[in-house]
């Protein structure tokens, strides 16, 4: 579907465009917003897309923080592997911290604070499986880290 004059575009056309070419749909909605043609916006799909975008951002910072926790746990508690893997784990900790810090906003920080127990439990489950539940590794049941420590580029790593 070719988008010519925005005035000739009907809501049905815009909704159909969302189904066939979501990138062109996005560009068209941006033009409509810039032109303050709010009555022509595909609000239903726009709200859905913005909601998805917010969820993607939350999932991204959660995933990155979980990676930081995983590698910190391995670095601090898996003593039998420390000599072989410490450099790798330290580099990964730095990398994931750098990434999460670059994406963090005050709202996403608040989200991470609220989700910390769940994020830690997912990370703990991963490292327990990675280490084959070795009984000599005593991983803490609850997070020994504050969010500030997890985000601090110089903390343990």
N, C-alpha and C positions, 0 to 999 in steps of 0.2 A: 504494500500500500504506500503510495506516494503522498507525502504531506505537503500540500501547497499552501494556500492561504489559511491561517489559523481560524479566521472567521467562518470559513466554510466547513470546518471540522465539527462534526456532531459528537455527542457523548458516546453514542453507539459505535462510531468509527474509532474513537479513542480506546474504548474498551476492547474492541476487536484487535486493534493494534497491540495492546498489551499481550494478547494471546499469541500474536504472530511475530512481533519484533519488539521485545521488551526494551531494548536499548533505544530504538527510535521513539517508543512510547515515553521513555524517560526524558529524552531530549525535547520532545514536544511539550511535556508537562513543565519542564524548566522554562521553556519559552513563554508558556502561558503564565507562569508565576512572575517572570520578569516583566511581562506586559500587563500585569495585574488583571488578567482575564480569569478571575477566580471562578466565575460561574461556568466556565468551560472545562475546568479540571475534572479528571477522573478520580474523584475523591475516594471512592471505595477501594480501588486498587492502589492509590497513592498512600492511603493509611496503612494498608496491608504491607506495602513495600517498605515504608518507614519503620513499621513495627519489626519487620524482618531484619532490617539494617541494625536497629538497636539490639536485637537479640544476637546477631552475628558479632557485634562488638563485645557484648558481654561474654559470649562463648570464647572469643579469641583471647581476652585477658584472663579468663578462668583457665584455659588450656595452657597458656604461657606460665601462669603462676603455679599450676600443677607441675609443670616441667621443672621449675625452680625447686619446688619441694622435693620432688623425686630425686633430683641430683644431689641436693643437700643431704637428704637421708642416706643415700648411698655413700656419699663422701664422708659423712660423720660416723656411720654405724657399720658399714660393711668392711671391717678391718682386714679381712683376708684378701680383699681385692684392691685395697687402697694403693699399694705400690704400683700395680699394673695400670690402674684406671684414674688415679687422682688428677692428672693433667687434663684428661678428657672431661671428667666431671666438672673441674673448675672452669674450663672453657665453656661448657654447656651452661653452667650456672650464670656466668657472665653474659653469654649470648641471650638467654631467655630473660634475664633481668633487664638487659638493654631494650629488648623488644617490648616487654610489658610496660616499662617506664615510658617508652615513646608513644604508646597508645593510651596511657592513663589520663583520665579526666577526673574531676572531683566526683561526678556521679558514678563513674566506673570504679573509683576507689571505694566509695560507699558500698557499692554492690559487692566488691571483693571482701570487705569487712563482714558483711552479712553472710556471705557464702563460704567463708574460710573453713568452718568445720566440715562441710561437704567436700570442698576441694581437697582438704588434707586427707580425708578418708579415702578418696579416690586415688590420691598419690600413694598413700600407705598400702592400699590393696595392690597397686602395681608393683611396688618395691618388694612386698612380701612374696609375690609370685616370681619376680625376677630372681630373688635370692632363694627360691625353692623352700620358703618357710623355714630356713635354717634356724634352729632353736638358740644358737649362740648369738644371734643378732637380736638385740633387744630394742626394736623400734618403739618409740613412744606411741601410746594409744591415741593421745591428743597432741595437737601441734605444739612443739616446743618453740615455735617461731611466731613473732608478731609480724604483722603486715609490713611494718617499717623495716624489720630485719630482712624479710624476704625481698624487699625492693632495693635495699641498700647494696649498691654495686661492690662495696668493699667488705661486706659482712661474710665471713667464712667462704672464701672462694677466691 
